[in-house]
Amino acid sequence: MRRAATEQNWYLLTLAVALALGGIALLYSASQTATGTDAAYWQFQLIWLFVALVVYAFIGVVPMRWIEKITRPAYVLSLLMLVAVLAFPAISGARSWIRFGAVGFQPSEFAKIATILVVAQWVARLKTPPHGLTALVVPAFLVGIPAALTLLQPDLGTAIVYVLLLAALCFWAGTPPVVVLLLLSPLVSVLLTFSLSLWSLYVLALGGLLFLLRPPRSTWIYVGATNLLMGIVALPLWNQLAGYQKERLLIFLQPESDPRGAGWNVIQSKVAIGSGGWFGKGFLEGTQKRLAFLPERHTDFIFSVLGEELGFLGVLVAFTLFGMLLLEGVRIAERNPDPYASTVAFGLVALMASHLAINTAMTVGMMPITGLPLPFVSKGGSFLVVCFAAVALWRKIWIERMPARR
């Protein structure tokens, strides 16, 4: 049912526009370098902000029940686009873009929302919460297909986001956290296979956990077989990674091993953020940015520009705005008794939070560089539209709070 205008939650749009305008200001600053001024970046983002607001307005007039009805076609269409993008030329080593002349978009960004919608539809049909691993086969399959297609591009960062979405959506559906951890345990195995001793200790710890939990035999088989399989195929998987992806993972472990080569990006990012201090060097005054030492400052490392020029205080303001937005998304998810709408709302929170966490962590060297954009702030039309679509869905879910299904 529709609520009064006073309950329509313009608070969400205010936060989103504030972040987007702050991002445009940072993009303008990122264009001011000693090598020249390139205003195209912030102008590009301003045009896409207008497009994103049009999408926001369009979603605002579409009832949630209609969105639920087109969930499956939207998911299938997103998979078809993820297949089609593999036929387009690679850009920066990955086939992630579908381009028509000067205009292009990333299907993987829109597939994230389609995947959240289709898993939410699965949750809405559950009679009881999924407590065991066997009950998670369907969502794992639904998320696994777009994740695998994204890996073929190859886009490791976006594939990681899909995994985090699976964990968040299963948790919101009522799956115990320990079961979610067991579901994702093979991925940890892949990360630890570079050290046989660490991998062995991890497998022993998993065995101890299973002994304490005493789960069904199917759980023992899944955990044992998948973790052993990951230990065996880790090397072939490593060999399948693109050269720049291998460099990113190796440099994450020791960036100083190649300070003028592959380690340059993260080192310069850490220098930029650290030199900002409490109050920053001032808007437009960042030296790492101005001297063009900071790479990819419009996309991957826009957070570094923020830290250098506005300092800890500017970072605190940005995190406060993001926190307010995400907490409002959680509140909307909690207060909607309809399982489909509630799961969609929480899935969008997980999407934003994963991008925020991974992007900021990689700029300070806590994670490998994955190329994930900072929500609302990084240059990129596709993801900006997705961010405003998420805000529109949150607001739509809040306005049309539906009674619980029977």
N, C-alpha and C positions, 0 to 999 in steps of 0.2 A: 504494500500500500504506500501511497505517496505521503510524505510528511510536509508540514508547514515550511514556508520559505526560510523561517528562522532556524530550522533544523537541517538545512541543506549543506552545511559544512563547507563554507567557502574558505575556512581555515586551511584546508588541504591545498587548494589552488594558490593561496597566498604564499605558503611555504615553498611550493614548487616553482612559482614564478620568481620568488626571491633568489632561490638557488640558481635558476637558469640565467637571470640577469647578472648575478655575481659571476657565473661562468663566462658570460659574454665579456664582462669587464676584464677577467683574467686572460681571456683569449686575445683581447685587444692589447693587453700588456705583453703577452707572449710574442706578439708580432713586432714589438718595438725592440729592435736589436741594432748593434753597431754596424751590422752588414746591410741595413736598410729597413724600411717599414713595409710590411705586407698586411694590408687591412682586410684581405679577402677572408681570413679565417673567422673573425668576429662577424663580418657581414654574412658569411655563409651560415653561421649559427643563428643569426637573427632571422634569416629567411626560414630556416627549419623550425625555429621557435613559433613562428606564425603558423606553419603547417601543423605543428604539434598541438597548438591551441585549437585549430580547426578540427583535428581528430578528437580532442578533448570534448569539444562542443557536440560533435556527432554522436559520440558514445553517450553523452548526457541525455539524448532523446531516444535511445534504444533501451527498451525494458530488459531487465536481467533474464527474464524467461526466454526472450528471443535469443539472447546471447547463449543461453544454455542449449537452445535448439540447434544452433549452428556450430556448436563445439566440435562435434566429430568432423563435419566437412572442413572446418578451419584447421583442425589437426592434420587431416589428410593432405590438404593443400600445402601446409607448411612442410610436410615431408617431401612432397613433390618438388617444392622449391629448393629444399636442401639437396635433392638429387640433381636438379637442373643446374645449380650453381657450380657443380663439379665440371660442367662443360665450358665454363667461362675461363678466360685467361687468369693466371695467378697474379695477385698484387701483393708485393712484399712477401713472396713465398707461400701465400695461401690463396686458395680459391674460395673466398668468402663473399664476393660481391657479384651481384647481377647488375650489369650496367647497360643503359640505353643512351648512348652518347655521353653527355656530361652528367647525366643523372644516374645515380646508382643507389642500391640499398642492400642490406645484409639480411638474408632470409633467416639466419640463425637467431637474430634478435627477436623477430616476430614469432619464431617457433617456440621461444621460451614461454610466451604468454599462452600460445595454443596448447603447449604441453601442460601448463598449470591448469588450464580449463578442462582438459580431458581427464586428468587425474582427479580433479575435483568432482567431475561427473561420476567417476568410479566410486569415490568416497560417498557421494550422495545415495548410492544404491546399496551401501552396506547395511546389514541389519545389526551387526555387532562389530566392535572395533577389531582390526586385524592384529592378533596377538602373536602370531607365529610367522616364521619366514615363508612358509608355504602360502600364506595368505597375501604375501607381498609380490607374488609372481607377476600379477597383472600390472601394478604400477611400475615395477622394475622393467617390464617389457615396454611399456608406453614411454618411459623416460629413456630407456636404453637405445631405442631406435634413433631418435634425433641426436643423442649423444654420440653414437657410433658414426652417423653421417657427418657430424661436425668434426670428429677426429680425422675423417678422410680428407678434410679440406687442406691441410690439417690446422685445427684451431683448438689447442690443448686447453687454453683458458676457459673458453665457452663450454667445453666438455666438462670441466671441473664444476662449473656453475650448475649444469644439469644434475650432476651427482649430489650437490648440496641441496638442490630443489627436491630430489627424491627423498633425502633424509628428512627435510623439513616437512614435506607433505605427509609422509608416513607417520611422523611424530604427531602432527596435528590430527591425523585420522584416529589416533588412539593407540598406536603401536608403542610398547615400552621402549624407552631409550636404549636399553641394553640390546634389544633385538635389532634396532636400527644400526647400532654399532657392529653387530655381527654381520648384518647385511653388507655393510661397507668394508668389512675386514679385509677382503681380497685386495682392495686398493692400497691399504697400508702395507700389505705384503710386497706390492710392486715397488713402493718407495723404499723399503728396507732391504731389498735384495742386493743392493750395492755392497752390503756387509753381511757375510754368511753368519757371523756370530750374532748380530742384531736380529737378523731374520729368524734364526733358530730360537733366540730368547722370546721373540714375539709369538712364534708358533706355540712354544711351551706355555706362555701366559694365556693364550687363547684356550689351550687345552685345559688349563686350570680353571678358567672361567666357566667353560662348558661343564666341567666336573661339578662345580658348585651349583650351577643352574639346573643341571640334569634336564635338558630340553629333550624334545622328541628325537628319534633316530634320524629323521630327515634333516634336522638342524646340524647334527654331528656330521652327516654326509656332506651337506652343503659347505660348511665351514672348512672341513678337512680337505675336500676335493678342490674347492676354489682357491684356497690359500696355497696348496701344493702346486696347483696348475700355474698360479701367478709366479711362484718361485721358478718354475721351469721356463715359462714364456717371457720372463722379464728381459732377457738378453735379446731375443728376436724383436720384442716391442721397442727396445732401445734403438735397435738398428733401423726400425721403420720410421723413427722420428727424423724430421728435417734437420739439416745441419745447424740452423740457427736455434732450433729448439734444444738440441743437445748442448749448445754453448750456453744457453740461458740457465739450464739446470746445473751445469758444471760451475759456471760463474757464481751462481747463487751460493754454492758451498764455499768458494774462495775467490771473491771478486778481485782481490789484489794480485792474483796470479797473472792477470792480463790487464793492467790498469789503463793502457792506451788502446786496447782493442775491445774485446767482448765485455770486459768489466767496466768500461768507461761510463756507460749509462747510469748504473746504480751508484757508482762512486760519486759522480757529479750530482746526482739527485740527493744523496745524503749530505754532501757539502752544501748544497743550496738550502735544504731544510734546516740544517744545523746552524748555518750562518744567519738565519733569520732572527734568532734569539727570541726575546719576549714580544717585541713589538714590530719586528721586521725592518727591512731597509727602506720601506716606503713604496707605495704604488708606483709602478713603472721604473723603479730604481734597483731592481734585482741585478746584481752583477753577473752571476752565473747565466742568467737568462739573457741579459743585454749583450754579453760577449759571445753568445751562442755556444757556450760550453754545455748547457743543459740540452740533451737531445729530446726529440718527441715531446716538446714542451706544450704542444697544443692538445695532445691526446693522452698518452700513457702517463706523462709526468706533469700534468697540469697542477696536481696537488703540490708538487715541488715549487712551482711558481708561487702558489698561495703561501707556503711555509716561508719562502725566502723574503717575499715582499711584505707580508702582513704578520709574520711571526706566529708565536704560540697563540696570541690573542685572536688572530684571524682564523687559525685552525680551530680554536675553541668555538668561535662563533659558527663556523661551518658545521662542525660536529653537532652543535646544539640544534641547528636547523634540521640536519639529517635525523637526529634523535627524536625531535618533536614529530617529524613526518612519519617515521617508522613506528613510534609509539601510538600514534593516531591510527595507523594501519592495523596494529595489533588490537587496539580497542574496538575497532570496527569488526574485526574478525570474531572477537570474543562475544560481542553483543548481538550478533546475528544468529538466530537459532537454525536458520536454513543451512544444512551441511554443505551444499554446493557453493553458496555465496560466501560462507565463512571460510571454506578451504581456499577459494580463489583469493580472498583478501589476505590470508596468511601466506599463501604462496607468493604473492606479489611482494610482501614484506621480506620474505626469504630471498627473492630475486634482487631487490635493492640492497639488502644487507650484505649479500655475498659479493656484489660488485664493489660496494663501499669498502668492505674489509680487505678484499684481495688487492684492489687498486692502491689503497693507502699502505698496505703491508709491503707491496713490492717496491714502492718508492723509497722505503727506509731499509730495504735489504732483508726483510723478514720472510719474503716469499720470492720464488723465481719470477722474472718478468714474464707476464702472460699476455699483455696487450689488452686487458679488460679496461673499459672506460670508467671514469668516475661519473655516477649518475647526475644528470642535469648539467654537468660542468664541462666535461671533456668534449672536444670537437667531435661531432658525429651526428648526422641527421637521423639515422635509423634508430639509434638507441634513445635519442631525445624524444622521438615520437613514442617509443615504447614506454618511457618514463611517464609521459603525460597520459598515455593510455591507462597506465596503472593507477594514476591519481584519479582519472575519470571513473575507473571501475570501483575504486574505494568509495568515492562520493556516491556513485550509483547504488552500491550495496548498502550504504548508510541511509540513503533516502528511501529505498524500497525494501526496508527491513521486512522480511517475510516470516510468517509463522512457521514453526518446525513442521517437517513433513511427517506423515504417518505411514 
